[in-house]
Amino acid sequence: MGMPSGAYSSQQAPMKEKRPHGFQQFAINNYTPEQQRLFGDSFQHLGKDSYLNRLAMGDQSMFDEIEAPALRQFNQLQGGLASRFSGMGLGARKGSGFQNTMNAAAQDFAGQLQSQRSEMRNKAILDLMGLSNQLLNQRPQEKGYAEKPHKESFMDSALKWYTAYQGGSNSGGGNATNDLINAGAKMYMGGG
């Protein structure tokens, strides 16, 4: 069954963010490069093949690996029980007492394994959720928009200079108009 046409899929291209007119995007790093690498590496613990995810999903091969030592111990316990019943005389291992003891031990062992699997799986789910929330709430970078700097035109520059010059030239002599023309020409030619 396919996904509805409007449904989100992880395979869809991310939406392109619209930038407001007259603004430019900025980004400020909150982490050093080393911290950024550690942050990026942390996401591997949430991946599909991660230990926690495999436990949370009930991966049988994962449980087989974890339970292998317990199964070896149980097999040794069964061998010990068989030896004990063998020591009771002929036919003791064929009696109902031996079968009942072995069945009870097997059921008890299976019940304990099932209980531990359930606990491990629930803990893995909670750990995944906690780690996800912790990582997704981090802010390794602040992004935003700032108004583009206004580029001053030649006339704006000249007007500022003239206004400042007029304030200073009122106290002294000199021809303000000629000085303004000379300064404007210098600025226009790149002389500052």
N, C-alpha and C positions, 0 to 999 in steps of 0.2 A: 504494500500500500504506500503510495507516494505522499509527499508532504503537500499540504494545501499551497496553492500558488502564491499566496501572500505571506506564508510562514517564513520565519527566519531560518537560514541554513548557515552553518559555519563555513560553507564553501562560497558564500556570497562575498563580493568585493566590499570592502569597508566604504561607508558613505564619505564623500569628499566634503570637508568642512568648508563652509562659505566664510570668506573673510570680509568684514565690513569695509566699505569703500573709505579710503583715506587712512586706513590702519594697516599696520604690519604686525605679523606674528612674532612673538619672542619666546624664548625658552631659557630658563635658568636651572642649571643642574644643582640639586640639593645633595648629591652623593659624589664622592670622589670616584675615580675610575675603578679602584679596588672594591669599593662598596657596591658600585653598579654591577660588577661581575658577580659578586656574592648574591646580590639580589636576583640577577638573571638565573644563576645556578639553582636558586631555591625552587624555581618552578618545576625542576625535574622531579621533585618529590610529589608533584600533583599529576604527572603525566599518566597516560594510559598503562604503561608498563612499569610504573613505580610500585614499590613494595606496598605502600599504603593503599593504592588503588586496587592492586590485585587482591589484597585481603578484603577490602570493602566489597569487591565484586564477587567474593566467594570462589576465587580461582582454586580449583581442586589440586592442581600441581603444587601450588603454594602451601596448602594445608598438608599435602603428602610430605613435603620437605620438612615442615615444622613438626609434624607428628611422628616422623621416622624414629627418633630416639624413644618416644613413649611406646611405640609398637614393638621395638626390640625388647624393652623392659617387660612388656606384657607377655611376649613370647617366652622370655626367661621365667616369668611367674608361672605360666602354663606348664613349662617343663618341670619346675619345682613341685607343682601340684601333682603332676603325673608320677613323679618319683615318690612322693609321699604316699600316694594311693598304692603304688606298686609295692612299697614296703609293708603294706597291711596284709599282704598275702595274695594268693592266686585269685583272680577274678574280681578283685576290688576295683580295678580300672574299668571293668566291664559293667559294673553295677550302676544303679541309678544315682547313688550318692556322688560318684565321680562325675557323671554327666550333669547332674544338677549343679554341682560346684563349678564346673567349667562353664556352663551356660550362664550362671549368675555372675561369674567373673567377667565373661564376655559382654553381657548386657550392661553391667556396671561400667566397664571400660568404655563401651560405645556411648553410653549416656554422658560420661565425663568429657569424652572427646567432643561430642555434639555441643555440650554446654560451653566448653572452652572456645570452640569455633564461633559460636554465637557471640560470646563476649569479645573475642578478638575482632570479629567483623564489625560489631557495633562501635568499638573503640576506634577502629580504623576509619569508619565513616565520620565520627566526631572529630578525629584528628585531621582528616582531609578538609572538613568544613572549617575548622579553626585555622589551619594553615592557609587555606584559600582566603579567608577573611583578612587574616593578618597581612598577607602579601598584597592583596588587592586594595587595602587601605593605605598602603605606603605611597609616598609621593616623591619618587626619585627625581622628578623634574616638574617645575612649575611652568605652565604655558599660559599665554594670554595674548591680548592685542593691545598695542599702544598706537597712539596717533602718530602718523608719519611726521618726521620733522619738517617744518615748513622751510623750504628753500627760499632764502631772501633774494629778491630780484635786485638788479643794479639800482633801480630807482628807490627801492626801500632802503638800501644801504646808503645811497647818497643822501636821502632825506634824513636818516638818523645822524649821519655825519654832519650835515648842514645844521641840524637842530642843536647838536652838541657844540658845533663850532660857533654858532650864533651866540650861545650862552657865554662862551669864552671870549669872543671877539668884541662884545659890547664894552668890556673893560679896557681894551687896548685899541691901538690904531690899526690900520691895515685895511685893505680893500677886500671885504668879505666875499663879494661876488667873484673876483678873480681867484681868490684862494679856493672857493668852492669849485670853480671850473677846473683849476689845476688838480685838486684832490680827486675830483670825479674822473678826470682823464687818467690819472695814475691808477685808480682802482680799476677802471675799464681795461687798461693795458696790463693789469696784473701786478702793478708795482706796490699795492697795498695802501 
